[in-house]
């Protein structure tokens, strides 16, 4: 199953930690505040707990979606990849 993590967090430090947590489990950045990839159930549960600790009582929200392979076939991508700093925004 694909896992999509999106977030809206104004605090730079927390946002950076959330991004690093997503990268550390193998998710790829697909937009500035969105990561996507295939991870197993245990990894997803662990990531959720980690993200809950990172966000704590701070303002903002993090949403985690499970997307099956069949649903991914219906995804439309408009536009092309772009580079921000040294990091490529990857489209899986």
C-alpha positions as semicolon CSV with decimal commas, in nm:
position;residue;x (nm);y (nm);z (nm)
1;X;0,000;0,000;0,000
2;X;0,107;0,352;-0,069
3;X;0,125;0,596;0,218
4;X;0,064;0,966;0,159
5;X;0,160;1,210;0,434
6;X;0,055;1,572;0,402
7;X;0,095;1,844;0,658
8;X;0,026;2,209;0,727
9;X;0,267;2,331;0,994
10;X;0,386;2,690;1,032
11;X;0,676;2,622;1,271
12;X;0,993;2,573;1,063
13;X;1,165;2,344;1,315
14;X;0,866;2,111;1,350
15;X;0,809;2,108;0,974
16;X;1,176;2,013;0,921
17;X;1,147;1,728;1,175
18;X;0,830;1,598;1,009
19;X;1,000;1,598;0,669
20;X;1,303;1,416;0,808
21;X;1,082;1,154;0,975
22;X;0,907;1,089;0,643
23;X;1,236;1,063;0,456
24;X;1,382;0,831;0,719
25;X;1,119;0,564;0,647
26;X;1,167;0,585;0,271
27;X;0,890;0,821;0,167
28;X;0,969;1,060;-0,119
29;X;0,878;1,426;-0,126
30;X;0,621;1,491;-0,400
31;X;0,540;1,850;-0,300
32;X;0,672;2,088;-0,036
33;X;0,448;1,944;0,237
34;X;0,367;1,602;0,094
35;X;0,546;1,267;0,098
36;X;0,448;0,946;-0,078
37;X;0,582;0,593;-0,088
38;X;0,527;0,228;-0,015
39;X;0,589;0,130;0,347
40;X;0,461;-0,163;0,550
41;X;0,197;-0,142;0,821
42;X;0,443;-0,158;1,111
43;X;0,656;0,121;0,965
44;X;0,345;0,333;0,911
45;X;0,235;0,281;1,274
46;X;0,581;0,372;1,396
47;X;0,588;0,681;1,174
48;X;0,246;0,789;1,304
49;X;0,365;0,770;1,665
50;X;0,682;0,959;1,578
51;X;0,486;1,232;1,400
52;X;0,246;1,261;1,695
53;X;0,544;1,318;1,926
54;X;0,699;1,573;1,689
55;X;0,379;1,777;1,650
56;X;0,278;1,750;2,014
57;X;0,044;2,033;2,109
58;X;0,177;2,267;1,840
59;X;-0,049;2,433;1,587
60;X;-0,082;2,249;1,260
61;X;-0,194;1,912;1,136
62;X;-0,057;1,602;0,975
63;X;-0,272;1,368;0,768
64;X;-0,179;1,012;0,670
65;X;-0,362;0,838;0,386
66;X;-0,341;0,477;0,270
67;X;-0,378;0,440;-0,107
68;X;-0,403;0,107;-0,285
69;X;-0,225;0,029;-0,611
70;X;-0,553;0,035;-0,806
71;X;-0,636;0,385;-0,685
72;X;-0,288;0,508;-0,776
73;X;-0,363;0,422;-1,140
74;X;-0,632;0,690;-1,140
75;X;-0,392;0,961;-1,025
76;X;-0,343;1,249;-1,267
77;X;-0,029;1,460;-1,250
78;X;-0,037;1,806;-1,401
79;X;0,291;1,989;-1,447
80;X;0,644;1,864;-1,404
81;X;0,896;1,805;-1,131
82;X;1,084;2,104;-1,003
83;X;1,387;2,156;-0,787
84;X;1,387;2,344;-0,460
85;X;1,737;2,402;-0,329
86;X;1,936;2,081;-0,349
87;X;1,636;1,853;-0,314
88;X;1,443;1,712;-0,608
89;X;1,070;1,687;-0,569
90;X;1,007;1,330;-0,679
91;X;0,698;1,194;-0,850
92;X;0,654;0,822;-0,788
